[in-house]
Amino acid sequence: MPGTQATVDLLRAVPLFADLSKSELRLVATITKPLDFAPGAPVVTEGERTGRFFVIVDGDAQVLVNGRFVLRLGPGQFFGELALLDDEPRSATVAAMNQLSTLSIAAFNFRSLLKSNASITYKVLLALCHRLRAAERSRL
């Protein structure tokens, strides 16, 4: 698993965290946990209410919606950022295609961090606003 700086670099590439300072990213890094998955193992299952975010460190994962393949994810890519903030059901299943190493953040840890750090909370809200506006523009 990556060290602190590598974890910070992985997190910085996530749009939700892109505007955080180095010290803020280090705070987020303290709540990450390495999780590995065997080939074929589900990481998250569509419809379940699980509050974890994942960044892929090594390996590949497939994204399935209604049992149909829609996307392949590899190192540096991520999924589950909305699960950090809401308790809605997962919109897709993600499964390991080969040995998969991830860094994960549990929603309860992230929410606690947001409650104790207004600067991180504000920057995360701005990032979500940018993503929402971009999604709205893409529909026009």
The first five atom37 places (N, CA, C, CB, O) and aatype in JSON, in Angstrom:
{
  "aatype": [12, 14, 7, 16, 5, 0, 16, 19, 3, 10, 10, 1, 0, 19, 14, 10, 13, 0, 3, 10, 15, 11, 15, 6, 10, 1, 10, 19, 0, 16, 9, 16, 11, 14, 10, 3, 13, 0, 14, 7, 0, 14, 19, 19, 16, 6, 7, 6, 1, 16, 7, 1, 13, 13, 19, 9, 19, 3, 7, 3, 0, 5, 19, 10, 19, 2, 7, 1, 13, 19, 10, 1, 10, 7, 14, 7, 5, 13, 13, 7, 6, 10, 0, 10, 10, 3, 3, 6, 14, 1, 15, 0, 16, 19, 0, 0, 12, 2, 5, 10, 15, 16, 10, 15, 9, 0, 0, 13, 2, 13, 1, 15, 10, 10, 11, 15, 2, 0, 15, 9, 16, 18, 11, 19, 10, 10, 0, 10, 4, 8, 1, 10, 1, 0, 0, 6, 1, 15, 1, 10],
  "atom_mask": [
    [1, 1, 1, 1, 1],
    [1, 1, 1, 1, 1],
    [1, 1, 1, 0, 1],
    [1, 1, 1, 1, 1],
    [1, 1, 1, 1, 1],
    [1, 1, 1, 1, 1],
    [1, 1, 1, 1, 1],
    [1, 1, 1, 1, 1],
    [1, 1, 1, 1, 1],
    [1, 1, 1, 1, 1],
    [1, 1, 1, 1, 1],
    [1, 1, 1, 1, 1],
    [1, 1, 1, 1, 1],
    [1, 1, 1, 1, 1],
    [1, 1, 1, 1, 1],
    [1, 1, 1, 1, 1],
    [1, 1, 1, 1, 1],
    [1, 1, 1, 1, 1],
    [1, 1, 1, 1, 1],
    [1, 1, 1, 1, 1],
    [1, 1, 1, 1, 1],
    [1, 1, 1, 1, 1],
    [1, 1, 1, 1, 1],
    [1, 1, 1, 1, 1],
    [1, 1, 1, 1, 1],
    [1, 1, 1, 1, 1],
    [1, 1, 1, 1, 1],
    [1, 1, 1, 1, 1],
    [1, 1, 1, 1, 1],
    [1, 1, 1, 1, 1],
    [1, 1, 1, 1, 1],
    [1, 1, 1, 1, 1],
    [1, 1, 1, 1, 1],
    [1, 1, 1, 1, 1],
    [1, 1, 1, 1, 1],
    [1, 1, 1, 1, 1],
    [1, 1, 1, 1, 1],
    [1, 1, 1, 1, 1],
    [1, 1, 1, 1, 1],
    [1, 1, 1, 0, 1],
    [1, 1, 1, 1, 1],
    [1, 1, 1, 1, 1],
    [1, 1, 1, 1, 1],
    [1, 1, 1, 1, 1],
    [1, 1, 1, 1, 1],
    [1, 1, 1, 1, 1],
    [1, 1, 1, 0, 1],
    [1, 1, 1, 1, 1],
    [1, 1, 1, 1, 1],
    [1, 1, 1, 1, 1],
    [1, 1, 1, 0, 1],
    [1, 1, 1, 1, 1],
    [1, 1, 1, 1, 1],
    [1, 1, 1, 1, 1],
    [1, 1, 1, 1, 1],
    [1, 1, 1, 1, 1],
    [1, 1, 1, 1, 1],
    [1, 1, 1, 1, 1],
    [1, 1, 1, 0, 1],
    [1, 1, 1, 1, 1],
    [1, 1, 1, 1, 1],
    [1, 1, 1, 1, 1],
    [1, 1, 1, 1, 1],
    [1, 1, 1, 1, 1],
    [1, 1, 1, 1, 1],
    [1, 1, 1, 1, 1],
    [1, 1, 1, 0, 1],
    [1, 1, 1, 1, 1],
    [1, 1, 1, 1, 1],
    [1, 1, 1, 1, 1],
    [1, 1, 1, 1, 1],
    [1, 1, 1, 1, 1],
    [1, 1, 1, 1, 1],
    [1, 1, 1, 0, 1],
    [1, 1, 1, 1, 1],
    [1, 1, 1, 0, 1],
    [1, 1, 1, 1, 1],
    [1, 1, 1, 1, 1],
    [1, 1, 1, 1, 1],
    [1, 1, 1, 0, 1],
    [1, 1, 1, 1, 1],
    [1, 1, 1, 1, 1],
    [1, 1, 1, 1, 1],
    [1, 1, 1, 1, 1],
    [1, 1, 1, 1, 1],
    [1, 1, 1, 1, 1],
    [1, 1, 1, 1, 1],
    [1, 1, 1, 1, 1],
    [1, 1, 1, 1, 1],
    [1, 1, 1, 1, 1],
    [1, 1, 1, 1, 1],
    [1, 1, 1, 1, 1],
    [1, 1, 1, 1, 1],
    [1, 1, 1, 1, 1],
    [1, 1, 1, 1, 1],
    [1, 1, 1, 1, 1],
    [1, 1, 1, 1, 1],
    [1, 1, 1, 1, 1],
    [1, 1, 1, 1, 1],
    [1, 1, 1, 1, 1],
    [1, 1, 1, 1, 1],
    [1, 1, 1, 1, 1],
    [1, 1, 1, 1, 1],
    [1, 1, 1, 1, 1],
    [1, 1, 1, 1, 1],
    [1, 1, 1, 1, 1],
    [1, 1, 1, 1, 1],
    [1, 1, 1, 1, 1],
    [1, 1, 1, 1, 1],
    [1, 1, 1, 1, 1],
    [1, 1, 1, 1, 1],
    [1, 1, 1, 1, 1],
    [1, 1, 1, 1, 1],
    [1, 1, 1, 1, 1],
    [1, 1, 1, 1, 1],
    [1, 1, 1, 1, 1],
    [1, 1, 1, 1, 1],
    [1, 1, 1, 1, 1],
    [1, 1, 1, 1, 1],
    [1, 1, 1, 1, 1],
    [1, 1, 1, 1, 1],
    [1, 1, 1, 1, 1],
    [1, 1, 1, 1, 1],
    [1, 1, 1, 1, 1],
    [1, 1, 1, 1, 1],
    [1, 1, 1, 1, 1],
    [1, 1, 1, 1, 1],
    [1, 1, 1, 1, 1],
    [1, 1, 1, 1, 1],
    [1, 1, 1, 1, 1],
    [1, 1, 1, 1, 1],
    [1, 1, 1, 1, 1],
    [1, 1, 1, 1, 1],
    [1, 1, 1, 1, 1],
    [1, 1, 1, 1, 1],
    [1, 1, 1, 1, 1],
    [1, 1, 1, 1, 1],
    [1, 1, 1, 1, 1],
    [1, 1, 1, 1, 1],
    [1, 1, 1, 1, 1]
  ],
  "atom_positions": [
    [[0.83, -1.19, 0.0], [0.0, 0.0, 0.0], [0.88, 1.25, 0.0], [-0.95, 0.0, 1.21], [2.0, 1.24, 0.51]],
    [[0.35, 2.32, -0.58], [1.15, 3.53, -0.67], [1.39, 4.17, 0.69], [0.48, 4.53, -1.59], [0.62, 3.99, 1.63]],
    [[2.51, 4.93, 0.76], [2.79, 5.71, 1.95], [1.92, 6.96, 1.98], [0.0, 0.0, 0.0], [1.06, 7.14, 1.12]],
    [[2.15, 7.8, 2.97], [1.32, 8.99, 3.15], [1.34, 9.9, 1.92], [1.78, 9.77, 4.36], [0.29, 10.35, 1.47]],
    [[2.53, 10.17, 1.36], [2.6, 11.07, 0.2], [1.9, 10.47, -1.01], [4.06, 11.39, -0.14], [1.2, 11.17, -1.74]],
    [[2.09, 9.17, -1.23], [1.42, 8.52, -2.36], [-0.09, 8.54, -2.16], [1.92, 7.08, -2.52], [-0.84, 8.72, -3.12]],
    [[-0.54, 8.36, -0.93], [-1.98, 8.43, -0.63], [-2.5, 9.82, -0.92], [-2.26, 8.03, 0.83], [-3.56, 9.98, -1.52]],
    [[-1.77, 10.83, -0.48], [-2.15, 12.23, -0.74], [-2.24, 12.47, -2.24], [-1.14, 13.22, -0.09], [-3.19, 13.1, -2.71]],
    [[-1.27, 11.97, -3.0], [-1.28, 12.15, -4.46], [-2.49, 11.46, -5.09], [0.02, 11.6, -5.07], [-3.11, 12.02, -5.99]],
    [[-2.82, 10.26, -4.63], [-4.0, 9.56, -5.15], [-5.27, 10.34, -4.83], [-4.09, 8.14, -4.55], [-6.15, 10.48, -5.69]],
    [[-5.37, 10.85, -3.62], [-6.56, 11.61, -3.23], [-6.69, 12.92, -4.0], [-6.54, 11.89, -1.73], [-7.79, 13.32, -4.35]],
    [[-5.56, 13.58, -4.26], [-5.58, 14.85, -4.99], [-6.18, 14.69, -6.39], [-4.17, 15.43, -5.09], [-6.77, 15.63, -6.93]],
    [[-6.03, 13.5, -6.97], [-6.56, 13.25, -8.32], [-8.07, 13.06, -8.33], [-5.89, 12.02, -8.91], [-8.68, 13.04, -9.4]],
    [[-8.68, 12.92, -7.16], [-10.14, 12.76, -7.06], [-10.76, 14.16, -7.07], [-10.55, 11.97, -5.75], [-10.43, 14.98, -6.22]],
    [[-11.66, 14.45, -8.02], [-12.24, 15.79, -8.1], [-12.83, 16.3, -6.78], [-13.3, 15.81, -9.14], [-12.78, 17.5, -6.5]],
    [[-13.39, 15.42, -5.99], [-13.97, 15.82, -4.71], [-12.93, 16.43, -3.78], [-14.63, 14.62, -4.04], [-13.26, 17.27, -2.95]],
    [[-11.67, 16.01, -3.91], [-10.6, 16.45, -3.02], [-9.58, 17.36, -3.7], [-9.89, 15.25, -2.46], [-8.63, 17.8, -3.05]],
    [[-9.75, 17.65, -4.97], [-8.73, 18.34, -5.76], [-8.33, 19.71, -5.21], [-9.21, 18.51, -7.16], [-7.17, 20.11, -5.37]],
    [[-9.23, 20.43, -4.57], [-8.92, 21.77, -4.08], [-8.46, 21.81, -2.63], [-10.12, 22.64, -4.23], [-8.22, 22.88, -2.08]],
    [[-8.33, 20.65, -2.01], [-7.86, 20.62, -0.63], [-6.36, 20.91, -0.58], [-8.16, 19.24, 0.02], [-5.6, 20.55, -1.48]],
    [[-5.94, 21.57, 0.48], [-4.52, 21.85, 0.69], [-3.8, 20.55, 1.05], [-4.32, 22.92, 1.8], [-4.43, 19.53, 1.33]],
    [[-2.46, 20.61, 1.04], [-1.69, 19.42, 1.41], [-2.02, 18.96, 2.83], [-0.19, 19.72, 1.3], [-2.17, 17.77, 3.08]],
    [[-2.15, 19.91, 3.74], [-2.45, 19.51, 5.12], [-3.86, 18.92, 5.23], [-2.32, 20.72, 6.06], [-4.08, 18.0, 6.01]],
    [[-4.81, 19.45, 4.46], [-6.16, 18.89, 4.46], [-6.17, 17.5, 3.84], [-7.14, 19.82, 3.69], [-6.84, 16.59, 4.34]],
    [[-5.41, 17.32, 2.76], [-5.32, 16.0, 2.15], [-4.68, 14.99, 3.1], [-4.52, 16.07, 0.84], [-5.06, 13.82, 3.13]],
    [[-3.71, 15.45, 3.87], [-3.09, 14.56, 4.86], [-4.11, 14.13, 5.92], [-1.88, 15.24, 5.53], [-4.08, 13.0, 6.39]],
    [[-5.01, 15.06, 6.3], [-6.08, 14.69, 7.24], [-6.99, 13.62, 6.63], [-6.9, 15.94, 7.63], [-7.36, 12.66, 7.31]],
    [[-7.35, 13.79, 5.38], [-8.18, 12.79, 4.71], [-7.42, 11.46, 4.63], [-8.6, 13.28, 3.29], [-7.99, 10.39, 4.84]],
    [[-6.12, 11.55, 4.33], [-5.3, 10.33, 4.23], [-5.3, 9.53, 5.53], [-3.86, 10.69, 3.85], [-5.19, 8.3, 5.51]],
    [[-5.42, 10.22, 6.66], [-5.4, 9.51, 7.95], [-6.62, 8.62, 8.15], [-5.32, 10.5, 9.09], [-6.59, 7.72, 8.99]],
    [[-7.68, 8.85, 7.39], [-8.88, 8.02, 7.55], [-9.03, 6.99, 6.42], [-10.12, 8.9, 7.61], [-10.05, 6.33, 6.32]],
    [[-7.99, 6.87, 5.58], [-8.05, 5.85, 4.54], [-7.6, 4.51, 5.1], [-7.17, 6.24, 3.33], [-6.82, 4.43, 6.04]],
    [[-8.12, 3.47, 4.48], [-7.8, 2.11, 4.9], [-7.55, 1.27, 3.65], [-8.96, 1.49, 5.78], [-8.36, 1.31, 2.72]],
    [[-6.46, 0.51, 3.61], [-6.25, -0.37, 2.46], [-7.21, -1.55, 2.51], [-4.78, -0.87, 2.42], [-7.37, -2.19, 3.55]],
    [[-7.84, -1.83, 1.39], [-8.72, -3.0, 1.27], [-8.39, -3.7, -0.04], [-10.24, -2.58, 1.32], [-8.32, -3.07, -1.1]],
    [[-8.19, -5.0, 0.03], [-7.87, -5.81, -1.14], [-9.01, -6.77, -1.44], [-6.56, -6.59, -0.93], [-9.74, -7.2, -0.55]],
    [[-9.15, -7.09, -2.74], [-10.23, -7.96, -3.19], [-9.68, -8.98, -4.17], [-11.37, -7.14, -3.84], [-8.88, -8.65, -5.04]],
    [[-10.11, -10.23, -4.02], [-9.7, -11.31, -4.91], [-10.41, -11.18, -6.25], [-10.0, -12.68, -4.26], [-11.48, -10.57, -6.32]],
    [[-9.84, -11.74, -7.3], [-10.51, -11.71, -8.61], [-11.95, -12.21, -8.52], [-9.72, -12.55, -9.62], [-12.22, -13.26, -7.94]],
    [[-12.86, -11.45, -9.09], [-14.28, -11.81, -9.1], [-15.06, -11.35, -7.89], [0.0, 0.0, 0.0], [-16.29, -11.4, -7.89]],
    [[-14.37, -10.92, -6.85], [-15.07, -10.5, -5.62], [-15.79, -9.17, -5.82], [-14.08, -10.39, -4.45], [-15.24, -8.25, -6.42]],
    [[-17.01, -9.07, -5.31], [-17.7, -7.78, -5.38], [-17.08, -6.81, -4.37], [-19.22, -7.94, -5.11], [-16.77, -7.18, -3.23]],
    [[-16.91, -5.57, -4.8], [-16.44, -4.51, -3.91], [-17.65, -3.81, -3.32], [-15.51, -3.49, -4.67], [-17.73, -3.6, -2.11]],
    [[-18.6, -3.44, -4.18], [-19.89, -2.9, -3.77], [-20.95, -3.54, -4.66], [-19.92, -1.33, -3.87], [-20.67, -3.97, -5.78]],
    [[-22.18, -3.6, -4.14], [-23.26, -4.25, -4.87], [-24.4, -3.26, -5.1], [-23.77, -5.48, -4.11], [-24.85, -2.57, -4.18]],
    [[-24.85, -3.2, -6.34], [-25.95, -2.33, -6.73], [-27.14, -2.54, -5.8], [-26.36, -2.6, -8.18], [-27.54, -3.67, -5.51]],
    [[-27.71, -1.42, -5.33], [-28.89, -1.47, -4.48], [-28.59, -1.49, -2.99], [0.0, 0.0, 0.0], [-29.46, -1.15, -2.18]],
    [[-27.39, -1.88, -2.62], [-27.04, -1.9, -1.2], [-26.71, -0.49, -0.71], [-25.85, -2.84, -0.94], [-26.29, 0.37, -1.48]],
    [[-26.89, -0.29, 0.57], [-26.57, 0.99, 1.2], [-25.28, 0.8, 2.0], [-27.75, 1.48, 2.13], [-25.29, 0.51, 3.2]],
    [[-24.18, 0.98, 1.31], [-22.87, 0.87, 1.96], [-22.12, 2.17, 1.79], [-22.05, -0.32, 1.39], [-22.03, 2.69, 0.67]],
    [[-21.59, 2.69, 2.84], [-20.95, 3.99, 2.82], [-19.44, 3.94, 2.73], [0.0, 0.0, 0.0], [-18.75, 4.28, 3.7]],
    [[-18.9, 3.52, 1.6], [-17.46, 3.51, 1.4], [-17.12, 4.07, 0.03], [-16.91, 2.09, 1.55], [-17.82, 3.87, -0.95]],
    [[-16.01, 4.78, 0.02], [-15.41, 5.33, -1.19], [-14.13, 4.56, -1.45], [-15.13, 6.88, -1.05], [-13.46, 4.13, -0.5]],
    [[-13.76, 4.37, -2.72], [-12.58, 3.59, -3.07], [-11.75, 4.3, -4.15], [-12.99, 2.2, -3.56], [-12.3, 4.86, -5.1]],
    [[-10.44, 4.26, -3.98], [-9.49, 4.64, -5.02], [-8.71, 3.38, -5.35], [-8.53, 5.84, -4.56], [-8.2, 2.71, -4.45]],
    [[-8.61, 3.06, -6.62], [-7.88, 1.86, -7.02], [-6.38, 2.15, -7.02], [-8.34, 1.37, -8.42], [-5.92, 3.09, -7.67]],
    [[-5.65, 1.34, -6.29], [-4.2, 1.45, -6.22], [-3.57, 0.54, -7.27], [-3.68, 1.09, -4.81], [-2.66, 0.95, -7.99]],
    [[-4.05, -0.69, -7.35], [-3.51, -1.66, -8.29], [-4.6, -2.64, -8.68], [-2.29, -2.41, -7.69], [-5.42, -3.03, -7.84]],
    [[-4.61, -3.04, -9.94], [-5.61, -3.98, -10.43], [-6.71, -3.27, -11.2], [0.0, 0.0, 0.0], [-6.64, -2.07, -11.45]],
    [[-7.7, -4.04, -11.58], [-8.81, -3.53, -12.39], [-10.14, -3.97, -11.79], [-8.69, -4.0, -13.86], [-10.24, -5.02, -11.15]],
    [[-11.15, -3.15, -12.02], [-12.49, -3.46, -11.55], [-13.47, -3.22, -12.69], [-12.87, -2.6, -10.31], [-13.24, -2.37, -13.56]],
    [[-14.55, -3.96, -12.69], [-15.6, -3.75, -13.67], [-16.83, -3.17, -12.99], [-15.95, -5.07, -14.4], [-17.17, -3.54, -11.87]],
    [[-17.47, -2.25, -13.69], [-18.69, -1.62, -13.2], [-19.85, -2.23, -13.97], [-18.65, -0.06, -13.37], [-19.86, -2.26, -15.2]],
    [[-20.83, -2.72, -13.22], [-22.0, -3.36, -13.81], [-23.26, -2.64, -13.35], [-22.06, -4.87, -13.44], [-23.42, -2.35, -12.16]],
    [[-24.15, -2.36, -14.28], [-25.45, -1.78, -13.95], [-26.51, -2.73, -14.48], [-25.61, -0.33, -14.56], [-26.51, -3.08, -15.67]],
    [[-27.39, -3.16, -13.6], [-28.4, -4.16, -13.96], [-27.75, -5.4, -14.56], [-29.43, -3.58, -14.95], [-28.29, -6.02, -15.47]],
    [[-26.57, -5.76, -14.04], [-25.87, -6.95, -14.5], [-25.11, -6.8, -15.8], [0.0, 0.0, 0.0], [-24.5, -7.75, -16.27]],
    [[-25.14, -5.6, -16.4], [-24.48, -5.37, -17.69], [-23.22, -4.55, -17.49], [-25.43, -4.67, -18.67], [-23.22, -3.56, -16.76]],
    [[-22.15, -4.97, -18.14], [-20.87, -4.27, -18.07], [-21.0, -2.88, -18.68], [-19.76, -5.08, -18.8], [-21.53, -2.72, -19.78]],
    [[-20.51, -1.85, -17.94], [-20.56, -0.49, -18.47], [-19.2, 0.2, -18.48], [-21.53, 0.34, -17.67], [-18.99, 1.15, -19.23]],
    [[-18.26, -0.27, -17.64], [-17.0, 0.46, -17.53], [-15.95, -0.4, -16.85], [-17.2, 1.76, -16.76], [-16.26, -1.21, -15.97]],
    [[-14.7, -0.2, -17.27], [-13.56, -0.81, -16.6], [-12.79, 0.29, -15.9], [-12.64, -1.59, -17.61], [-12.52, 1.34, -16.48]],
    [[-12.44, 0.06, -14.63], [-11.67, 1.03, -13.85], [-10.31, 0.45, -13.53], [-12.43, 1.41, -12.54], [-10.17, -0.75, -13.29]],
    [[-9.29, 1.32, -13.52], [-7.93, 0.87, -13.22], [-7.26, 1.79, -12.21], [0.0, 0.0, 0.0], [-7.91, 2.65, -11.62]],
    [[-5.96, 1.6, -12.01], [-5.22, 2.37, -11.01], [-5.42, 3.88, -11.16], [-3.74, 2.04, -11.12], [-5.35, 4.44, -12.25]],
    [[-5.66, 4.52, -10.01], [-5.89, 5.96, -9.97], [-7.34, 6.35, -10.13], [0.0, 0.0, 0.0], [-7.72, 7.47, -9.8]],
    [[-8.16, 5.44, -10.62], [-9.58, 5.75, -10.77], [-10.3, 5.44, -9.46], [-10.21, 4.94, -11.94], [-9.76, 4.75, -8.59]],
    [[-11.5, 5.95, -9.33], [-12.2, 5.89, -8.04], [-13.69, 5.7, -8.26], [-11.94, 7.16, -7.22], [-14.2, 5.88, -9.37]],
    [[-14.38, 5.33, -7.19], [-15.84, 5.2, -7.23], [-16.38, 5.29, -5.81], [-16.27, 3.87, -7.9], [-15.67, 5.02, -4.84]],
    [[-17.64, 5.68, -5.71], [-18.31, 5.72, -4.42], [-18.23, 7.03, -3.68], [0.0, 0.0, 0.0], [-18.49, 7.07, -2.48]],
    [[-17.87, 8.11, -4.37], [-17.74, 9.38, -3.65], [-19.06, 9.87, -3.09], [-17.15, 10.43, -4.56], [-19.08, 10.51, -2.03]],
    [[-20.16, 9.6, -3.77], [-21.46, 10.02, -3.23], [-21.82, 9.25, -1.97], [-22.55, 9.85, -4.28], [-22.53, 9.76, -1.1]],
    [[-21.34, 8.02, -1.86], [-21.62, 7.21, -0.68], [-21.0, 7.8, 0.59], [-21.12, 5.79, -0.88], [-21.4, 7.47, 1.7]],
    [[-20.02, 8.69, 0.4], [-19.43, 9.36, 1.56], [-20.41, 10.35, 2.19], [-18.15, 10.09, 1.15], [-20.29, 10.68, 3.37]],
    [[-21.37, 10.8, 1.39], [-22.22, 11.9, 1.85], [-23.67, 11.53, 2.06], [-22.15, 13.0, 0.88], [-24.35, 12.14, 2.88]],
    [[-24.16, 10.55, 1.33], [-25.57, 10.2, 1.5], [-25.72, 8.71, 1.79], [-26.39, 10.58, 0.24], [-24.75, 7.95, 1.71]],
    [[-26.91, 8.32, 2.12], [-27.18, 6.93, 2.46], [-28.02, 6.25, 1.38], [-27.88, 6.83, 3.81], [-28.75, 5.3, 1.66]],
    [[-27.92, 6.74, 0.17], [-28.72, 6.19, -0.92], [-28.13, 4.85, -1.37], [-28.78, 7.17, -2.11], [-26.95, 4.58, -1.16]],
    [[-28.96, 4.01, -2.01], [-28.46, 2.73, -2.51], [-27.42, 2.91, -3.61], [-29.63, 1.89, -3.04], [-27.45, 3.9, -4.35]],
    [[-26.51, 1.97, -3.71], [-25.49, 1.99, -4.76], [-26.16, 1.9, -6.11], [-24.47, 0.83, -4.57], [-27.12, 1.14, -6.3]],
    [[-25.65, 2.68, -7.07], [-26.23, 2.7, -8.41], [-25.61, 1.66, -9.33], [-26.07, 4.08, -9.02], [-26.07, 1.48, -10.46]],
    [[-24.56, 0.98, -8.87], [-23.88, -0.02, -9.69], [-23.2, -1.05, -8.79], [-22.85, 0.64, -10.64], [-22.97, -0.81, -7.6]],
    [[-22.87, -2.17, -9.39], [-22.01, -3.17, -8.76], [-20.61, -2.95, -9.29], [-22.51, -4.63, -9.04], [-20.43, -2.72, -10.49]],
    [[-19.63, -3.02, -8.42], [-18.24, -2.95, -8.83], [-17.57, -4.21, -8.31], [-17.51, -1.65, -8.29], [-17.66, -4.54, -7.13]],
    [[-16.9, -4.93, -9.22], [-16.26, -6.19, -8.85], [-14.82, -6.21, -9.35], [-17.04, -7.39, -9.42], [-14.5, -5.63, -10.39]],
    [[-13.97, -6.89, -8.6], [-12.56, -7.03, -8.99], [-12.46, -7.91, -10.22], [-11.72, -7.62, -7.82], [-13.08, -8.98, -10.29]],
    [[-11.67, -7.47, -11.2], [-11.45, -8.28, -12.4], [-10.21, -9.16, -12.22], [-11.29, -7.37, -13.64], [-10.09, -10.22, -12.83]],
    [[-9.3, -8.71, -11.38], [-8.09, -9.44, -11.02], [-7.79, -9.03, -9.58], [-6.87, -9.12, -12.01], [-8.63, -8.4, -8.93]],
    [[-6.62, -9.37, -9.07], [-6.31, -8.95, -7.7], [-6.41, -7.43, -7.62], [-4.89, -9.44, -7.25], [-5.74, -6.73, -8.39]],
    [[-7.22, -6.92, -6.72], [-7.52, -5.48, -6.66], [-7.11, -4.93, -5.3], [-9.02, -5.22, -6.91], [-7.52, -5.43, -4.25]],
    [[-6.28, -3.89, -5.34], [-5.87, -3.19, -4.12], [-6.47, -1.79, -4.17], [-4.31, -3.13, -3.98], [-6.36, -1.09, -5.17]],
    [[-7.09, -1.39, -3.08], [-7.73, -0.08, -3.02], [-7.36, 0.64, -1.72], [-9.27, -0.21, -3.13], [-6.88, 0.03, -0.76]],
    [[-7.59, 1.93, -1.74], [-7.65, 2.72, -0.52], [-9.1, 3.08, -0.35], [-6.71, 4.0, -0.58], [-9.76, 3.48, -1.31]],
    [[-9.62, 2.95, 0.86], [-11.03, 3.17, 1.1], [-11.24, 4.16, 2.25], [-11.73, 1.85, 1.4], [-10.44, 4.24, 3.18]],
    [[-12.32, 4.89, 2.15], [-12.72, 5.8, 3.23], [-14.15, 5.44, 3.62], [-12.6, 7.32, 2.79], [-15.03, 5.37, 2.77]],
    [[-14.36, 5.22, 4.9], [-15.7, 4.94, 5.41], [-16.46, 6.24, 5.59], [-15.64, 4.15, 6.74], [-15.89, 7.24, 6.03]],
    [[-17.73, 6.23, 5.26], [-18.56, 7.43, 5.35], [-18.59, 8.0, 6.76], [-19.98, 7.13, 4.89], [-18.52, 9.22, 6.93]],
    [[-18.69, 7.15, 7.78], [-18.78, 7.69, 9.15], [-17.5, 8.42, 9.53], [-19.05, 6.55, 10.16], [-17.56, 9.41, 10.26]],
    [[-16.34, 7.96, 9.05], [-15.09, 8.68, 9.32], [-15.03, 10.0, 8.55], [-13.88, 7.81, 8.95], [-14.6, 11.02, 9.08]],
    [[-15.48, 9.96, 7.29], [-15.44, 11.16, 6.47], [-16.41, 12.22, 7.02], [-15.79, 10.83, 5.02], [-16.07, 13.4, 7.08]],
    [[-17.6, 11.79, 7.41], [-18.58, 12.75, 7.95], [-18.07, 13.37, 9.24], [-19.93, 12.06, 8.2], [-18.29, 14.56, 9.49]],
    [[-17.4, 12.6, 10.05], [-16.81, 13.13, 11.28], [-15.75, 14.18, 10.95], [-16.2, 11.99, 12.13], [-15.67, 15.22, 11.6]],
    [[-14.93, 13.89, 9.95], [-13.91, 14.85, 9.51], [-14.57, 16.13, 9.0], [-13.02, 14.24, 8.4], [-14.1, 17.23, 9.3]],
    [[-15.65, 16.0, 8.23], [-16.35, 17.19, 7.73], [-16.92, 18.03, 8.87], [-17.47, 16.77, 6.78], [-16.86, 19.26, 8.82]],
    [[-17.46, 17.37, 9.89], [-18.04, 18.1, 11.02], [-16.99, 18.86, 11.81], [-18.77, 17.13, 11.95], [-17.29, 19.89, 12.42]],
    [[-15.77, 18.37, 11.8], [-14.72, 19.01, 12.59], [-13.83, 19.95, 11.79], [-13.88, 17.97, 13.25], [-12.95, 20.59, 12.35]],
    [[-14.04, 20.03, 10.47], [-13.16, 20.86, 9.65], [-13.97, 21.61, 8.59], [-12.07, 19.99, 8.97], [-14.28, 21.07, 7.53]],
    [[-14.31, 22.85, 8.91], [-15.17, 23.66, 8.03], [-14.53, 23.91, 6.67], [-15.48, 24.99, 8.69], [-15.22, 23.95, 5.66]],
    [[-13.22, 24.07, 6.63], [-12.53, 24.34, 5.37], [-12.68, 23.16, 4.4], [-11.05, 24.65, 5.62], [-12.95, 23.36, 3.22]],
    [[-12.48, 21.96, 4.89], [-12.64, 20.78, 4.05], [-14.1, 20.66, 3.6], [-12.2, 19.49, 4.8], [-14.37, 20.37, 2.43]],
    [[-15.02, 20.89, 4.51], [-16.44, 20.81, 4.18], [-16.8, 21.78, 3.07], [-17.29, 21.08, 5.41], [-17.49, 21.42, 2.12]],
    [[-16.34, 23.01, 3.19], [-16.65, 24.03, 2.18], [-16.08, 23.63, 0.81], [-16.08, 25.4, 2.6], [-16.77, 23.74, -0.2]],
    [[-14.85, 23.17, 0.79], [-14.21, 22.79, -0.49], [-14.89, 21.59, -1.12], [-12.73, 22.5, -0.28], [-15.02, 21.52, -2.34]],
    [[-15.32, 20.64, -0.3], [-16.04, 19.48, -0.83], [-17.39, 19.91, -1.39], [-16.22, 18.4, 0.28], [-17.79, 19.44, -2.45]],
    [[-18.08, 20.81, -0.7], [-19.36, 21.32, -1.22], [-19.18, 22.05, -2.55], [-20.02, 22.26, -0.19], [-19.99, 21.88, -3.46]],
    [[-18.13, 22.85, -2.66], [-17.85, 23.54, -3.92], [-17.59, 22.53, -5.04], [-16.65, 24.48, -3.77], [-18.07, 22.71, -6.16]],
    [[-16.82, 21.49, -4.75], [-16.53, 20.47, -5.75], [-17.82, 19.79, -6.2], [-15.54, 19.42, -5.19], [-18.0, 19.53, -7.39]],
    [[-18.71, 19.51, -5.28], [-19.99, 18.9, -5.63], [-20.83, 19.84, -6.48], [-20.76, 18.5, -4.37], [-21.49, 19.41, -7.42]],
    [[-20.82, 21.12, -6.15], [-21.55, 22.11, -6.95], [-21.01, 22.15, -8.39], [-21.44, 23.51, -6.31], [-21.79, 22.19, -9.34]],
    [[-19.69, 22.14, -8.53], [-19.08, 22.14, -9.87], [-19.51, 20.91, -10.66], [-17.54, 22.2, -9.76], [-19.82, 21.0, -11.85]],
    [[-19.51, 19.76, -10.0], [-19.91, 18.53, -10.68], [-21.38, 18.56, -11.07], [-19.63, 17.31, -9.8], [-21.74, 18.11, -12.16]],
    [[-22.23, 19.09, -10.2], [-23.66, 19.19, -10.5], [-23.9, 20.13, -11.68], [-24.43, 19.68, -9.27], [-24.67, 19.82, -12.58]],
    [[-23.22, 21.27, -11.67], [-23.38, 22.22, -12.79], [-22.89, 21.62, -14.1], [-22.61, 23.52, -12.5], [-23.51, 21.8, -15.15]],
    [[-21.78, 20.89, -14.06], [-21.25, 20.25, -15.26], [-22.24, 19.2, -15.77], [-19.87, 19.6, -14.98], [-22.44, 19.08, -16.98]],
    [[-22.85, 18.45, -14.87], [-23.83, 17.45, -15.26], [-25.06, 18.12, -15.88], [-24.24, 16.6, -14.05], [-25.61, 17.62, -16.86]],
    [[-25.48, 19.24, -15.32], [-26.62, 19.97, -15.87], [-26.3, 20.49, -17.27], [-27.02, 21.14, -14.94], [-27.14, 20.4, -18.17]],
    [[-25.09, 21.04, -17.45], [-24.7, 21.55, -18.78], [-24.64, 20.44, -19.82], [-23.33, 22.25, -18.7], [-24.97, 20.65, -20.98]],
    [[-24.22, 19.26, -19.4], [-24.1, 18.15, -20.35], [-25.46, 17.65, -20.81], [-23.31, 17.0, -19.72], [-25.55, 17.0, -21.85]],
    [[-26.5, 17.95, -20.07], [-27.85, 17.53, -20.46], [-28.53, 18.52, -21.39], [-28.71, 17.34, -19.22], [-29.55, 18.2, -22.01]],
    [[-27.97, 19.71, -21.49], [-28.61, 20.73, -22.34], [-28.35, 20.51, -23.8], [-28.12, 22.1, -21.96], [-28.83, 21.28, -24.63]]
  ]
}
